[in-house]
Amino acid sequence: MKVKYSQEEVTQLLIDGNHNEVATNSIGLVKSIALRLVELDTVKLDLDSLISAGMLGLANALTSFDPYNEYNSTFATYASKVI
């Protein structure tokens, strides 16, 4: 398993159906979003609950992302909105 992938590599992994690899690579994104929400005090949930919810959002993003989208958005950009 590679530690960090470029956006082009992530897109190719998704096209090839390697969702687990992308999920493992995207855990840091989930944690950073959860930490930001805790720091902003915008939600009244603990960090673990936010990370759990974020992982569900990540799973949703993995199955709904269209690598051929008309906006040419990256998976990380799309996932950050879904998470």
Sequence and secondary structure as in RCSB ss.txt:
>XXXX:A:sequence
MKVKYSQEEVTQLLIDGNHNEVATNSIGLVKSIALRLVELDTVKLDLDSLISAGMLGLANALTSFDPYNEYNSTF
ATYASKVI
>XXXX:A:secstr
  S   HHHHHHHHHTT HHHHHHHTHHHHHHHHHHHHHHT S S HHHHHHHHHHHHHHHHHH  TT TT   H
HHHHHHH 
